[in-house]
Amino acid sequence: MAVAQMKLINIVGPVAEFDRIVRRCIVNREFHPENAMDIMQTAKVLHHMDENNPYIDLLRRIRSIAEANDIPLDFHEFSFPDVRLDDISSYYDGFSEKIKKLSGEADRMERAASDIDQVITQLEHIHGIDADLHELFDLEYVKFRFGRLPREAYDNFLSKLEPQNSNYYFFPTSIERDYVYGFYLALRFAAERVETLFASLRFERIFISDKVHGTPEDAMHQLSDERTYSLAQCESCRNQIADYIRAESDRFLSYYSYVCYMSEAFDARRYAVRTEDTFFMYGWVPLDSVESFIKNLEAQKNVRYTVVEPGALGDHISPPVKLKNRWLFRAFEPFVEMYGLPSYNEFDPTPLMAVLYTLLFGIMFGDVGQGILVSVIGFLMYKLKKMWLGKVLVYAGIAGCCFGFFYGSVFGFEELLPFGFHALESSANTSLMLQTAVYLGVLLISLVIIVNVINGIRQKQYEKAIFGQNGIAGLILYWAVMLLVLPLLGFLDISISSPVFIICAFVLPLILVLLRDPLGKLVSGDPDWKPDNLLDFLLENIFELVEVLLSYVTNTVSFLRVGIFALSHAGMMTVVFLLAGEPRNPVVVILGNLVVMGIEGLLVGIQVLRLNFYEMFGRFFEADGRAYSPITINYKSANE
């Protein structure tokens, strides 16, 4: 339940053997690389090994092909001792060309079918003409035009479409709600005047496709057959693509895995340095993996190594952080990572986060039935969707269920259990609930200050551990402030005015916190412990001290929300039962429980996270660690 211990391993070998050693000893071996130049910066005649990665462009192309063809990328066994990069590139060129050719043919057939659909739609408006349409377009003395008129224009100007002379004739073929489809025949010597007339009526000409032959009915039958053929050819091409991808899947993924592996191994060069013949590489390995890692190194020829203890290289090289928690607390690691990672020699707050989050959620969301339901929902979220938050909800729901027994509440019903602390039963219970919330705040803030003291001692930061606002002096000052302020706020019935208490528990710690910086340096043996300007130092720290005292009070009073949300839960369920009436409407009760559970569950979850982050983490957690990131290959990265 802490940060995993690390060992720094220095690997030395011939430059000519670098790639082989990296592939056999480093990639996928829990080795977090450190920039060797940062460590060996005082050494001379060292050079970077940075070179252009010959695999990176091909890897991007493979992933692009996979994305374009919905091919899920994953690891596949590979063994290509003699394969050349050009051969792999040629394979993907051929693969891409084959898919491109079949896709092009499928798209062409699909467009053909779509074009035919449009022509058929046109012909559906010309039914009833028993003549070859192209012959009508080729008439010598008469001009043929097919199109549509707005229905309103057709109805209003119908008389104009029946001229006394015989210069033109209009034949409607389809009268619909918005448009009237039809054609007109006009004598060629009067064609210009006729076109002007129809233009004034907003006539829209529709051009008949060259695909149409014969009568409209004959053309529709013929085009329907062509459309069926085009769609069948399109489907055939799509099936050929799917069959080809399935047939080539093993080879495609094997080559991909090989290129991915080789690219990652080649990228390890940016962490190494070299002389003319020798390379040097440093990396962190978790303590429990050091033995197996060294055995693998010893099995290689021409490889030397040394194991370096953390801190031996100075403070500028700090180990990466790998959280190592028991399964019970592991679900809360993402919450901690949201805030930041602890440094290598800092207390891992994950177990504390797990306990406090679960405890506070249970207190604020105490209901047997709703707690069980939250746990079930969380379990389904984790099992079906693999959501880490589901695990947190399981713990939170169990805590809510346990405190539900304490409150005697089952889906808001307080009469089902013969026991329980009913917060709204009397004003005394309500006051006790709020007082308990404040006392809990004092206890938890004191706890995290103690954690900060432990951190300061482990890090040998005496200002932080002894004199700081969250050190030993700060803890005594905090208790003194609480004993002085809480009676004024009505949360304690005692009154302390002893001069000895004021001097020893308030004034003296206040002075120590005020002078924390020079006192910390003095204890650490820093000769430069005196402030440069005493007046500026005092003014600045006095203002900061006022802020510290206010934060003690506000952070503690902030825990009132724990009691308030516990009360609001009972109050909201009371409103639900009032709306349900007597006898209680089961639909209203069920819907009310779901609404209360959803709204309050979300608010309580956020408020508990806020209490952990702002009221507690800020007092002991610096969160300046860097993540442990070994050289491992994520073959699915392109699809996630």
C-alpha positions in Angstrom: 0.0 0.0 0.0 2.7 2.4 -1.0 4.8 3.6 -3.9 6.8 0.7 -5.4 10.5 0.8 -4.6 12.7 1.3 -7.6 16.3 0.4 -8.6 18.3 2.3 -11.3 20.1 -0.1 -13.6 22.9 1.0 -15.9 23.3 -1.2 -19.0 26.6 -1.1 -21.0 27.3 -2.9 -24.2 28.7 -2.7 -27.7 27.0 -0.2 -30.0 26.7 -2.9 -32.7 24.6 -5.0 -30.3 22.3 -2.2 -29.2 19.2 -3.2 -31.1 19.5 -6.9 -30.1 20.0 -6.1 -26.5 17.1 -3.6 -26.4 14.7 -6.1 -28.0 15.7 -9.0 -25.7 16.2 -7.1 -22.5 14.3 -3.8 -22.4 11.2 -3.8 -24.6 8.2 -5.2 -22.5 10.5 -5.8 -19.6 9.3 -3.2 -16.9 12.2 -0.9 -17.8 11.5 2.8 -17.4 14.2 4.6 -19.4 16.0 7.6 -18.1 17.9 10.0 -20.4 21.5 8.9 -20.0 22.8 12.2 -21.1 21.2 13.8 -18.0 22.9 11.3 -15.7 26.3 11.3 -17.5 26.4 15.0 -18.3 29.8 15.5 -16.8 31.3 12.7 -18.9 33.1 13.7 -22.1 33.2 12.2 -25.7 29.6 11.0 -25.3 27.2 11.3 -28.3 23.4 10.9 -28.7 22.2 7.8 -30.6 19.3 9.6 -32.1 18.6 8.5 -35.7 15.6 8.7 -38.0 13.3 5.8 -37.2 13.0 3.8 -40.5 9.8 2.1 -39.3 7.7 5.1 -38.3 6.4 6.0 -41.7 5.5 2.5 -42.6 3.8 2.1 -39.2 1.7 5.2 -39.8 0.7 3.8 -43.2 -0.3 0.5 -41.8 -2.5 2.2 -39.2 -4.1 4.4 -41.8 -4.9 1.3 -44.0 -6.4 -0.5 -40.9 -8.5 2.6 -40.0 -9.8 3.0 -43.5 -10.8 -0.6 -43.7 -12.1 -1.1 -40.1 -9.4 -3.6 -39.3 -9.0 -4.0 -35.5 -5.3 -3.8 -34.7 -4.0 -6.2 -32.1 -0.9 -8.3 -31.3 -0.3 -11.3 -33.5 2.7 -13.7 -33.2 5.5 -13.0 -35.6 8.9 -14.5 -36.5 10.7 -12.9 -39.4 14.4 -13.3 -38.9 15.3 -12.5 -42.6 12.5 -10.2 -43.7 13.4 -6.9 -45.3 11.5 -3.6 -44.6 11.1 -3.2 -48.4 9.3 -6.5 -48.6 6.9 -5.6 -45.8 6.2 -2.2 -47.5 5.6 -3.9 -50.9 3.1 -6.3 -49.2 1.1 -3.4 -47.8 1.3 -1.6 -51.2 -0.3 -4.7 -52.8 -2.8 -5.0 -50.0 -3.9 -1.4 -50.3 -4.0 -1.5 -54.1 -6.2 -4.7 -54.1 -8.6 -3.1 -51.6 -8.6 0.2 -53.6 -9.4 -1.6 -56.9 -12.3 -3.6 -55.4 -13.6 -0.5 -53.5 -13.5 1.6 -56.6 -15.5 -1.0 -58.6 -18.0 -1.3 -55.7 -18.4 2.5 -55.5 -18.8 2.7 -59.3 -21.6 0.1 -59.2 -23.2 1.9 -56.3 -23.2 5.2 -58.1 -24.6 3.5 -61.2 -27.5 2.1 -59.1 -28.0 5.6 -57.6 -28.1 7.2 -61.0 -30.7 4.6 -62.2 -32.8 5.4 -59.1 -32.9 9.0 -60.1 -33.9 8.1 -63.7 -36.7 5.8 -62.4 -37.9 8.6 -60.2 -38.2 10.8 -63.3 -40.0 8.1 -65.2 -42.6 7.6 -62.5 -44.0 11.0 -63.5 -44.3 10.2 -67.2 -46.4 7.0 -67.0 -49.2 6.7 -69.6 -47.1 7.8 -72.7 -47.2 5.0 -75.2 -44.4 6.3 -77.4 -40.6 6.2 -77.6 -39.4 9.2 -75.6 -36.3 9.8 -77.7 -38.5 9.9 -80.9 -40.4 12.7 -79.3 -37.2 14.7 -78.8 -36.3 14.2 -82.4 -39.6 15.5 -84.0 -39.0 17.8 -86.9 -41.8 20.3 -86.7 -42.7 20.1 -83.0 -40.5 20.8 -79.9 -41.0 18.4 -76.9 -40.4 19.5 -73.3 -40.9 17.5 -70.1 -41.0 19.1 -66.6 -43.1 20.3 -63.7 -45.2 23.2 -62.6 -46.1 24.4 -59.1 -49.6 23.1 -58.3 -50.7 26.6 -57.4 -49.6 28.0 -60.8 -51.2 25.1 -62.7 -54.6 25.7 -60.9 -54.5 29.5 -61.3 -53.5 29.6 -64.9 -55.1 26.5 -66.3 -57.0 28.6 -68.8 -53.8 29.9 -70.3 -52.7 26.3 -70.9 -55.7 25.9 -73.2 -55.0 28.4 -76.0 -57.5 29.0 -78.8 -54.8 28.6 -81.4 -53.0 25.3 -81.8 -49.4 26.5 -81.3 -48.9 24.2 -78.3 -50.5 21.5 -76.2 -49.8 20.7 -72.5 -50.4 17.2 -71.2 -50.3 16.6 -67.4 -48.9 13.1 -66.6 -48.9 13.3 -62.8 -50.8 15.7 -60.5 -49.4 15.7 -57.0 -49.9 17.9 -53.9 -47.1 20.4 -54.6 -46.3 19.9 -58.3 -48.0 18.9 -61.6 -45.7 16.9 -63.9 -46.3 16.9 -67.6 -45.0 17.8 -71.0 -45.9 20.2 -73.7 -45.6 20.1 -77.5 -45.0 23.4 -79.3 -44.7 24.2 -83.0 -41.2 25.1 -83.7 -42.0 28.5 -85.2 -43.8 29.4 -81.9 -41.4 27.7 -79.6 -39.8 30.8 -78.2 -43.1 32.4 -77.2 -44.3 29.1 -75.7 -41.1 28.8 -73.6 -41.6 32.3 -72.3 -45.2 31.5 -71.3 -44.2 28.4 -69.4 -41.2 30.2 -67.8 -43.7 32.8 -66.4 -45.6 29.9 -64.9 -42.4 28.7 -63.2 -42.1 25.6 -65.3 -39.0 23.5 -64.4 -37.6 21.4 -67.2 -36.6 17.8 -66.4 -34.0 16.3 -68.7 -34.6 12.7 -69.6 -31.5 10.5 -69.2 -29.9 8.9 -72.3 -30.4 5.6 -70.5 -34.1 5.7 -71.3 -35.1 3.7 -74.4 -38.6 3.0 -75.6 -41.8 3.8 -73.7 -41.5 4.9 -70.0 -42.9 1.5 -68.9 -40.4 -0.4 -71.0 -37.6 1.8 -69.8 -38.5 1.4 -66.1 -38.4 -2.4 -66.4 -35.1 -2.3 -68.2 -33.6 0.1 -65.7 -34.9 -1.9 -62.7 -33.0 -4.9 -64.1 -29.8 -2.8 -64.5 -30.2 -1.5 -61.0 -30.5 -5.0 -59.6 -27.4 -6.0 -61.5 -25.4 -3.0 -60.3 -26.3 -3.6 -56.7 -25.4 -7.3 -57.0 -22.0 -6.4 -58.4 -21.5 -3.9 -55.7 -22.3 -6.4 -53.0 -20.0 -8.9 -54.7 -17.1 -6.5 -54.6 -17.8 -5.7 -50.9 -17.8 -9.5 -50.2 -14.5 -9.9 -52.0 -13.0 -7.2 -49.9 -14.2 -8.8 -46.7 -13.0 -12.3 -47.8 -9.6 -10.8 -48.8 -9.2 -9.1 -45.5 -10.1 -12.3 -43.6 -7.7 -14.3 -45.7 -4.9 -11.8 -45.1 -5.7 -11.0 -41.5 -2.9 -13.2 -39.9 -0.2 -11.9 -42.2 -1.4 -8.3 -42.0 -1.3 -8.3 -38.1 1.9 -10.3 -38.0 3.7 -7.8 -40.1 2.1 -4.9 -38.2 3.1 -6.4 -34.8 6.7 -6.9 -36.1 6.9 -3.3 -37.4 5.4 -1.9 -34.2 7.9 -3.9 -32.1 10.9 -2.9 -34.2 9.8 0.8 -34.2 9.4 0.9 -30.4 12.8 -0.8 -30.0 14.5 1.6 -32.3 13.0 4.6 -30.4 14.8 3.4 -27.3 17.9 5.0 -28.9 16.8 8.5 -27.8 17.5 7.5 -24.2 21.0 6.1 -24.7 24.4 7.7 -25.3 27.5 6.2 -26.9 31.2 6.5 -27.3 32.7 5.2 -30.5 32.2 1.5 -29.6 30.1 1.4 -26.4 26.6 2.4 -25.5 25.2 3.4 -22.1 21.6 3.2 -21.0 19.9 3.9 -17.7 16.5 2.9 -16.5 14.3 2.2 -13.4 13.1 -1.3 -12.6 10.7 -2.1 -9.7 12.4 -3.9 -6.9 10.3 -7.0 -7.2 11.3 -7.3 -10.9 15.0 -6.6 -10.5 16.1 -10.2 -10.0 14.4 -11.5 -13.1 15.6 -8.5 -15.1 19.2 -9.0 -14.1 19.0 -12.8 -15.0 17.9 -11.8 -18.5 20.8 -9.4 -18.8 23.3 -12.0 -17.6 22.1 -14.4 -20.3 23.3 -11.9 -23.0 26.8 -11.8 -24.3 29.0 -8.7 -24.0 26.6 -6.9 -21.6 27.6 -5.3 -18.3 25.4 -3.7 -15.8 25.4 -1.9 -12.4 22.6 -1.4 -9.9 22.3 2.1 -8.5 20.4 3.1 -5.4 17.8 5.9 -5.6 19.4 9.2 -4.5 22.9 8.1 -5.3 22.9 10.4 -8.4 21.6 13.4 -6.6 18.2 15.1 -6.2 17.9 16.0 -9.9 17.2 12.4 -10.8 14.2 11.2 -8.9 12.6 7.7 -9.5 9.3 7.4 -11.3 6.2 6.5 -9.3 4.4 3.2 -9.6 1.4 2.9 -7.2 1.3 -0.4 -5.5 -1.9 -1.0 -3.6 -3.9 -4.0 -2.5 -6.9 -4.9 -4.7 -9.2 -3.4 -2.1 -7.9 0.1 -2.6 -6.8 -0.1 -6.3 -10.2 1.2 -7.6 -9.4 4.6 -6.1 -6.1 5.1 -7.8 -7.7 7.0 -10.8 -9.0 9.6 -8.2 -5.5 10.1 -6.8 -4.1 10.4 -10.4 -6.6 13.1 -11.1 -5.0 15.2 -8.4 -1.5 14.1 -9.2 1.0 11.3 -8.4 2.9 11.3 -5.1 6.7 11.8 -5.2 8.9 8.7 -4.7 9.4 9.3 -1.0 5.9 10.6 -0.3 3.0 8.9 1.4 0.6 7.3 -1.2 -2.8 8.7 -0.3 -4.8 5.9 -2.2 -5.6 3.8 0.9 -6.6 6.9 2.9 -8.6 8.1 -0.1 -10.4 4.8 -0.3 -11.4 4.7 3.4 -12.4 8.4 3.6 -14.3 8.5 0.3 -16.3 5.3 1.3 -16.9 6.5 4.8 -18.1 10.0 3.9 -20.2 8.8 1.1 -21.9 6.3 3.4 -22.6 9.0 6.0 -24.1 11.4 3.5 -26.0 8.7 1.5 -27.3 6.4 4.2 -30.1 4.2 2.9 -30.2 0.4 2.8 -32.2 0.0 -0.4 -30.7 2.8 -2.4 -27.2 1.7 -1.3 -27.7 -1.8 -2.5 -29.1 -0.5 -5.8 -26.0 1.8 -6.2 -23.7 -1.2 -5.6 -25.6 -3.3 -8.2 -25.4 -0.5 -10.8 -21.6 -0.1 -10.1 -21.1 -3.8 -10.4 -22.8 -3.8 -13.8 -20.8 -0.8 -15.0 -17.6 -2.6 -14.2 -18.5 -6.0 -15.5 -20.3 -4.9 -18.7 -18.5 -1.7 -19.6 -15.2 -2.2 -17.7 -15.6 1.3 -16.1 -13.3 1.8 -13.1 -15.9 4.1 -11.5 -18.1 1.0 -11.2 -15.8 -0.4 -8.6 -16.0 2.8 -6.6 -19.8 2.8 -6.7 -19.8 -0.8 -5.4 -17.8 0.3 -2.3 -19.9 3.5 -1.9 -23.1 1.6 -2.2 -22.1 -0.9 0.5 -21.2 2.0 2.8 -24.5 3.7 2.1 -26.3 0.4 2.9 -24.4 0.1 6.2 -25.2 3.6 7.3 -28.8 3.0 6.1 -29.1 0.5 8.9 -27.7 3.0 11.3 -30.3 5.6 10.1 -33.0 3.0 9.9 -33.9 3.9 6.3 -34.9 1.5 3.5 -35.8 3.3 0.3 -36.7 6.2 2.6 -39.1 4.1 4.7 -38.0 4.6 8.4 -40.7 2.4 9.8 -39.5 -0.9 8.3 -36.6 -1.3 10.7 -37.3 -1.4 14.5 -34.2 0.7 15.1 -32.2 3.7 13.7 -31.0 7.2 14.3 -33.7 9.3 12.7 -32.0 12.7 12.1 -35.3 14.6 11.5 -37.1 13.0 14.4 -36.2 15.9 16.7 -34.2 19.1 16.7 -31.8 17.5 19.2 -31.0 14.7 16.6 -30.5 17.3 13.9 -28.1 19.3 16.1 -26.2 16.2 17.1 -25.8 15.3 13.4 -24.3 18.7 12.6 -22.0 18.6 15.6 -20.8 15.1 14.7 -20.0 16.3 11.2 -17.8 19.1 12.6 -16.1 16.8 15.1 -15.4 14.4 12.2 -13.8 17.3 10.3 -11.5 18.0 13.2 -10.5 14.4 13.4 -9.8 14.0 9.7 -7.9 17.3 9.4 -5.8 16.3 12.4 -5.2 12.9 10.7 -3.9 14.4 7.5 -1.7 16.9 9.4 -0.1 13.9 11.1 0.4 12.3 7.7 2.1 15.5 6.5 4.4 15.3 9.6 5.3 11.7 8.6 6.0 12.8 5.0 8.2 15.7 6.3 10.3 13.3 8.5 10.7 10.8 5.6 11.8 13.6 3.3 14.0 15.3 5.9 12.1 18.5 5.5 12.0 19.8 9.1 10.2 23.0 8.2 7.4 20.9 6.8 7.4 18.3 9.6 7.9 20.6 12.7 7.3 24.2 12.1 4.9 24.4 9.1 1.2 25.2 9.3 0.6 21.4 8.8 3.5 20.3 10.9 3.7 19.6 14.7 3.4 23.2 15.6 0.5 23.6 13.1 -1.3 20.7 14.7 -1.1 22.1 18.2 -2.2 25.5 16.8 -5.1 23.9 15.0 -6.4 22.2 18.1 -6.0 25.4 20.1 -8.0 27.3 17.4 -10.7 24.7 17.5 -11.0 24.8 21.3 -11.3 28.6 21.1 -13.6 28.9 18.0 -16.0 25.9 18.3 -17.5 27.1 21.6 -18.3 30.4 19.9 -20.0 28.7 17.1 -22.1 26.5 19.5 -20.3 23.2 18.7 -18.7 22.9 22.2 -20.0 23.6 25.7 -16.6 24.3 27.2 -14.8 27.6 27.6 -11.0 27.8 27.9 -9.4 31.1 28.9 -6.4 29.8 30.9 -3.3 32.0 30.2 -1.1 28.9 30.3 -3.2 27.3 27.6 -3.3 30.5 25.5 0.5 30.9 25.7 1.5 27.3 25.3 -1.1 26.0 22.8 -1.7 29.2 20.8 0.9 31.9 21.1 4.0 29.7 21.0 2.9 27.5 18.1 1.8 30.7 16.3 5.3 32.1 16.6 6.8 28.9 15.4 4.6 28.8 12.3 5.4 32.5 11.7 9.1 31.8 11.8 8.9 28.4 10.0 11.2 29.3 7.2 14.3 30.4 9.1 13.7 27.8 11.9 13.5 25.0 9.3 16.8 26.2 7.6 18.5 26.5 11.0 17.6 23.0 12.1 18.7 21.7 8.7 22.1 23.3 9.1 21.6 25.9 6.4 24.1 28.8 7.1 21.9 31.2 5.1 18.9 30.9 7.5 18.4 34.6 8.3 15.8 36.6 6.3 17.3 39.2 3.9 14.8 41.8 5.2 13.3 41.2 8.6 10.4 43.7 8.2 9.4 42.4 4.8 9.6 38.9 6.1 7.4 39.6 9.1 4.8 41.5 7.1 4.5 38.8 4.5 4.3 36.0 7.0 1.8 37.8 9.3 -0.6 38.1 6.4 -0.1 34.4 5.5 -0.6 33.5 9.1 -4.0 35.2 9.1 -5.0 33.2 6.1 -3.8 30.0 7.8 -6.0 30.7 10.9 -9.0 31.3 8.6 -8.3 28.2 6.7 -8.3 26.1 9.9 -11.8 27.4 10.7 -13.3 27.3 7.1 -11.9 23.9 6.3 -13.4 22.5 9.5 -16.8 24.1 9.1 -16.8 22.9 5.5 -17.4 19.4 6.9 -20.9 20.6 7.9 -21.9 19.5 4.4 -21.5 15.9 5.6 -24.3 16.4 8.1 -26.4 18.6 5.8 -26.4 16.0 3.0 -27.4 13.3 5.5 -30.3 15.5 6.6 -31.2 16.4 3.0 -31.5 12.7 2.1 -34.2 12.2 4.8 -35.8 15.5 3.8 -36.0 14.7 0.1 -37.6 11.3 0.9 -40.1 13.0 3.1 -41.1 15.1 0.1 -41.4 12.0 -2.1 -43.8 10.4 0.5 -45.9 13.6 0.7 -46.3 13.5 -3.1 -47.2 9.8 -3.0 -50.1 10.6 -0.7 -52.0 8.1 1.5 -52.2 5.3 0.6 -48.8 5.8 -1.1 -48.8 5.6 -4.8 -46.1 3.0 -5.7 -45.3 4.6 -9.0 -44.5 7.9 -7.3 -42.5 6.2 -4.6 -40.4 4.3 -7.2 -39.8 7.3 -9.4 -39.1 9.5 -6.4 -36.5 7.0 -5.1 -34.8 6.9 -8.6 -34.7 10.7 -8.8 -33.4 11.2 -5.3 -30.8 8.4 -5.8 -29.6 10.0 -9.1 -29.5 13.6 -8.0 -28.2 13.0 -4.5 -25.8 10.3 -5.5 -24.2 12.6 -8.1 -24.0 15.5 -5.6 -22.7 13.5 -2.8 -20.0 11.8 -5.0 -18.8 15.3 -6.1 -18.9 16.7 -2.6 -16.9 13.8 -1.1 -14.3 14.2 -3.8 -14.1 17.9 -3.0 -13.6 17.3 0.7 -10.8 14.9 0.0 -9.1 17.1 -2.6 -9.4 20.6 -1.0 -9.8 20.0 2.7 -7.4 17.1 3.2 -5.1 16.4 0.2 -3.9 20.1 0.2 -2.5 19.7 3.7 -0.1 16.8 3.0 0.0 15.8 -0.7 2.4 17.6 -3.0 1.6 15.5 -6.0 4.7 16.2 -7.9 5.6 12.7 -8.9 6.1 11.5 -12.4 4.5 8.4 -13.7 6.3 5.1 -14.2 6.2 4.4 -17.9 8.2 1.4 -19.1 8.9 0.6 -22.7 5.9 -1.5 -23.5 4.1 -1.7 -26.8 0.4 -1.0 -27.1 -0.6 -2.7 -30.3 -4.2 -1.4 -30.0 -3.2 2.2 -29.8 -4.4 3.1 -33.3 -8.0 1.9 -32.6 -8.5 3.2 -29.1 
